[in-house]
Amino acid sequence: MRLFTVGLAALSLPLAVGATPADAAPATSDVVPLACQNPVPRLDKPTRGSVISDEAPLRIGPNEGCRASAIEHKGAELIFYCYVTNSSGNTWTFVQNPRVVAYGWIWDAHLSGYGSPNRC
């Protein structure tokens, strides 16, 4: 089990001087929820591991509510890069499946060794 502390992360919004949040909102319905925006992963200390659950959704962000871009299956060998703690207090690892060059976030409970030992 990984012990961690939860702190507040700084948020930056791409607003022009004098603009309001409404001015900055995209006009399409393809808005990605804040919880699904991708934190910047560290790629400098990769480790290897595997999926230990029957199925592990590969998501676009570190949150259960984020869209799954693929499903990894038990035994799939992955490259683990780093982990983050989401707003629910769960840790998620940024992974790559080198067989199909797929990248994304998997909840650490689905991964061997509880995911990456490296914080993003």
Contact map, one row per residue, 1 for C-alpha under 8 A:
111000000000000000000000000000000000000000000000000000000000000000000000000000000000000000000000000000000000000001000000
111100000000000000000000000000000000000000000000000000000000000000000000000000000000000000000000000000000000000001000000
111110000000000000000000000000000000000000000000000000000000000000000000000000000000000000000000000000000000000000000000
011111000000000000000000000000000000000000000000000000000000000000000000000000000000000000000000000000000000000000000000
001111100000000000000000000000000000000000000000000000000000000000000000000000000000000000000000000000000000000000000000
000111110000000000000000000000000000000000000000000000000000000000000000000000000000100010000000000000000000000000000000
000011111000000000000000000000000000000000000000000000000000000000000000000000000000000000000000000000000000000000000000
000001111100000000000000000000000000000000000000000000000000000000000000000000000000000000000000000000000000000000000000
000000111110000000000000000000000000000000000000000000000000000000000000000000000000000000000000000000000000000000000000
000000011111000000000000000000000000000000000000000000000000000000000000000000000000000000000000000000000000000000000000
000000001111100000000000000000000000000000000000000000000000000000000000000000000000000000000000000000000000000000000000
000000000111110000000000000000000000000000000000000000000000000000000000000000000000000000000000000000000000000000000000
000000000011111000000000000000000000000000000000000000000000000000000000000000000000000000000000000000000000000000000000
000000000001111100000001000000000000000000000000000000000000000000000000000000000000000000000000000000000000000000000000
000000000000111110111001000000000000000000000000000000000000000000000000000000000000000000000000000000000000000000000000
000000000000011111100000000000000000000000000000000000000000000000000000000000000000000000000000000000000000000000000000
000000000000001111100000000000000000000000000000000000000000000000000000000000000000000000000000000000000000000000000000
000000000000000111110000000000000000000000000000000000000000000000000000000000000000000000000000000000000000000000000000
000000000000001111111011000000000000000000000000000000000000000000000000000000000000000000000000000000000000000000000000
000000000000001001111111000000000000000000000000000000000000000000000000000000000000000000000000000000000000000000000000
000000000000001000111111100000000000000000000000000000000000000000000000000000000000000000000000000000000000000000000000
000000000000000000011111100000000000000000000000000000000000000000000000000000000000000000000000000000000000000000000000
000000000000000000111111100000000000000000000000000000000000000000000000000000000000000000000000000000000000000000000000
000000000000011000111111110000000000000000000000000000000000000000000000000000000000000000000000000000000000000000000000
000000000000000000001111111000000000000000000000000000000000000000000000000000000000000000000000000000000000000000000000
000000000000000000000001111110100000000000000000000000000000000000000000000000000000000000000000000000000000000000000000
000000000000000000000000111110000000000000000000000000000000000000000000000000000000000000000000000000000000000000000000
000000000000000000000000011111100000000000000000000000000000000000000000000000000000000000000000000000000000000000000000
000000000000000000000000011111100000000000000000000000000000000000000000000000000000000000000000000000000000000000000000
000000000000000000000000000111110000000000000000000000000000000000000000000000000000000000000000000000000000000000000000
000000000000000000000000010111111000000000000000000000000000000000000000000000000000000000000000000000000000000000000000
000000000000000000000000000001111101100000000000000000000000000000000000000000000000000000000000000000000000000000000000
000000000000000000000000000000111111100000000000000000000000000001000000000000000000000000000000000000000000000000000000
000000000000000000000000000000011111100000000000000000000000000000000000000000000000000000000000000000000000000000000000
000000000000000000000000000000001111100000000000000000000000111011000000000000000000011000000000000000000000000000000000
000000000000000000000000000000011111110000000000000000000001111011000000000000000000000000000000000000000000000000000000
000000000000000000000000000000011111111000000000000000000001100000000000000000000000000000000000000000000000000000000000
000000000000000000000000000000000001111100000000000000000001110000000000000000000000000000000000000000000000000000000000
000000000000000000000000000000000000111110000000000000000000100000000000000000000000000000000000000000000000000000000001
000000000000000000000000000000000000011111000000000000000000000000000000000000000000000000000000000000000000000000000001
000000000000000000000000000000000000001111100000000000000000000000000000000000001110000000000100000000000000000000000001
000000000000000000000000000000000000000111111000000000000000000000000000000000001100000000000000000000000000000000000011
000000000000000000000000000000000000000011111100000000000000000000000000000000001100000000000000000000000000000000000000
000000000000000000000000000000000000000001111100000000000000000000000000000000001000000000000000000000000000000000000000
000000000000000000000000000000000000000001111110000000000000000000000000000000001100000000000000000000000000000000000100
000000000000000000000000000000000000000000111111000000000000000000000000000000111100000000000000000000000000000000000000
000000000000000000000000000000000000000000001111100000000000000000000000000000111000000000000000000000000000000000010000
000000000000000000000000000000000000000000000111110000000000000000000000000011110000000000000000000000000000000000000000
000000000000000000000000000000000000000000000011111000000000000000000000000011110000000000000000000000000000001110100000
000000000000000000000000000000000000000000000001111100000000000000000000011111000000000000000000000000000000001100000000
000000000000000000000000000000000000000000000000111111110000000000000001111111000000000000000000000000000000011100000000
000000000000000000000000000000000000000000000000011111000000000000000000011000000000000000000000000000000000011100000000
000000000000000000000000000000000000000000000000001111110000000000000000110000000000000000000000000000000000011000000000
000000000000000000000000000000000000000000000000001111110000000000000000110000000000000000000000000000000000000000000000
000000000000000000000000000000000000000000000000001011111000000000000011110000000000000000000000000000000000010000000000
000000000000000000000000000000000000000000000000001011111100000000000011110000000000000000000000000000000110010000000000
000000000000000000000000000000000000000000000000000000111110000000011111000000000000000000000000000000000100000000000000
000000000000000000000000000000000000000000000000000000011111000000011111000000000000000000000000000000111100000000000000
000000000000000000000000000000000000000000000000000000001111111101111100000000000000000000000000000000011100000000000000
000000000000000000000000000000000001110000000000000000000111110001111000000000000000000000000000000000011000000000000000
000000000000000000000000000000000011111000000000000000000011111001100000000000000000000000000000000000011000000000000000
000000000000000000000000000000000011010000000000000000000011111101000000000000000001010000111000000000001110000000000000
000000000000000000000000000000000011000000000000000000000010111111000000000000000000010000010000000000000010000000000000
000000000000000000000000000000000000000000000000000000000010011111000000000000000000000000000000000000000000000000000000
000000000000000000000000000000000011000000000000000000000000001111100000000000000000000000000000000000000000000000000000
000000000000000000000000000000001011000000000000000000000011111111110000000000000000000000000000000000000000000000000000
000000000000000000000000000000000000000000000000000000000011100011111000000000000000000000000000000000000000000000000000
000000000000000000000000000000000000000000000000000000001111000001111110000000000000000000000000000000000000000000000000
000000000000000000000000000000000000000000000000000000001111000000111110000000000000000000000000000000010000000000000000
000000000000000000000000000000000000000000000000000000001110000000011111000000000000000000000000000000000000000000000000
000000000000000000000000000000000000000000000000000000111100000000011111100000000000000000000000000000000000000000000000
000000000000000000000000000000000000000000000000001000111100000000000111110100000000000000000000000000000000000000000000
000000000000000000000000000000000000000000000000001011110000000000000011111100000000000000000000000000000000000000000000
000000000000000000000000000000000000000000000000011111110000000000000001111100000000000000000000000000000000000000000000
000000000000000000000000000000000000000000000000011100000000000000000000111110000000000000000000000000000000000000000000
000000000000000000000000000000000000000000000000011000000000000000000001111111000000000000000000100000000000000000000000
000000000000000000000000000000000000000000000001111000000000000000000000001111100000000000000000100000000000000000000000
000000000000000000000000000000000000000000000001111000000000000000000000000111110000000000000011110000000000000000000000
000000000000000000000000000000000000000000000111100000000000000000000000000011111000000000000011110000000000000000000000
000000000000000000000000000000000000000000000111100000000000000000000000000001111100000000001111000000000000000000110000
000000000000000000000000000000000000000011111110000000000000000000000000000000111110000000001111000000000000000000010100
000000000000000000000000000000000000000011101100000000000000000000000000000000011111000000001110000000000000000000011111
000000000000000000000000000000000000000010000000000000000000000000000000000000001111100000111100000000000000000000111111
000000000000000000000000000000000000000000000000000000000000010000000000000000000111110000111000000000000000000000000011
000001000000000000000000000000000000000000000000000000000000000000000000000000000011111111110000000000000000000000000000
000000000000000000000000000000000010000000000000000000000000011000000000000000000001111111110000000000000000000000000000
000000000000000000000000000000000010000000000000000000000000000000000000000000000000111111000000000000000000000000000000
000000000000000000000000000000000000000000000000000000000000000000000000000000000000111111000000000000000000000000000000
000001000000000000000000000000000000000000000000000000000000000000000000000000000000111111100000000000000000000000000000
000000000000000000000000000000000000000000000000000000000000000000000000000000000000111111110000000000000011000000000000
000000000000000000000000000000000000000000000000000000000000010000000000000000000011110011111000000000000011000000000000
000000000000000000000000000000000000000000000000000000000000011000000000000000000011110001111100000000001111000000100000
000000000000000000000000000000000000000000000000000000000000010000000000000000011111000000111110000000001111000000110000
000000000000000000000000000000000000000010000000000000000000000000000000000000011110000000011111000000111100000000000000
000000000000000000000000000000000000000000000000000000000000000000000000000001111100000000001111100000111100000000000000
000000000000000000000000000000000000000000000000000000000000000000000000000001111000000000000111110011110000000000000000
000000000000000000000000000000000000000000000000000000000000000000000000000111100000000000000011111111100000000000000000
000000000000000000000000000000000000000000000000000000000000000000000000000001100000000000000001111111000000000000000000
000000000000000000000000000000000000000000000000000000000000000000000000000000000000000000000000111111000000000000000000
000000000000000000000000000000000000000000000000000000000000000000000000000000000000000000000000111111000000000000000000
000000000000000000000000000000000000000000000000000000000000000000000000000000000000000000000001111111100000000000000000
000000000000000000000000000000000000000000000000000000000000000000000000000000000000000000000001111111110000000000000000
000000000000000000000000000000000000000000000000000000000100000000000000000000000000000000000111100011111000000000000000
000000000000000000000000000000000000000000000000000000000111100000001000000000000000000000000111000001111100000000000000
000000000000000000000000000000000000000000000000000000000111110000000000000000000000000000011110000000111110000000000000
000000000000000000000000000000000000000000000000000000011110010000000000000000000000000000011110000000011111011000000000
000000000000000000000000000000000000000000000000000000010000011000000000000000000000000001111000000000001111111000000000
000000000000000000000000000000000000000000000000000000000000000000000000000000000000000001111000000000000111111001100000
000000000000000000000000000000000000000000000000000000000000000000000000000000000000000000000000000000000011111001100000
000000000000000000000000000000000000000000000000001110110000000000000000000000000000000000000000000000000111111101000000
000000000000000000000000000000000000000000000000111110000000000000000000000000000000000000000000000000000111111111100000
000000000000000000000000000000000000000000000000111100000000000000000000000000000000000000000000000000000000011111100000
000000000000000000000000000000000000000000000000100000000000000000000000000000000000000000000000000000000000001111110000
110000000000000000000000000000000000000000000000000000000000000000000000000000000000000000000000000000000001111111110000
000000000000000000000000000000000000000000000000100000000000000000000000000000010010000000011000000000000001101111111000
000000000000000000000000000000000000000000000010000000000000000000000000000000011110000000001000000000000000000011111110
000000000000000000000000000000000000000000000000000000000000000000000000000000000110000000000000000000000000000000111110
000000000000000000000000000000000000000000001000000000000000000000000000000000001110000000000000000000000000000000011111
000000000000000000000000000000000000000001000000000000000000000000000000000000000111000000000000000000000000000000011111
000000000000000000000000000000000000001111000000000000000000000000000000000000000111000000000000000000000000000000000111
